[in-house]
Amino acid sequence: MSNKLYSIISKVMDVPESEINDQSSPENIESWDSLSLYMLIDDIETEFNVKFILEEILETKNVGDFKKQLKKHGIDINE
């Protein structure tokens, strides 16, 4: 499942999957801006059939946080 998440991030942010880890964030992915974040959230919600509330989005600062939010929705990303 992490591969699915990393694949989505790779596609949206236009970076190789091999450069993505739990600490990946706007600080170390140059293309991670407000528009790409919106697109990323939309793609993750669609792919995993979840809907994040605003509070969850505001708490999400990096890839590891996305994993935590998905786990709260019953999706174990580390399977």
Secondary structure, 3 states (H helix, E strand, C coil): CHHHHHHHHHHHHCCCHHHCCCCCCCCCCCCCCHHHHHHHHHHHHHHHCCCCCHHHHHHCCCHHHHHHHHHHCCCCCCC
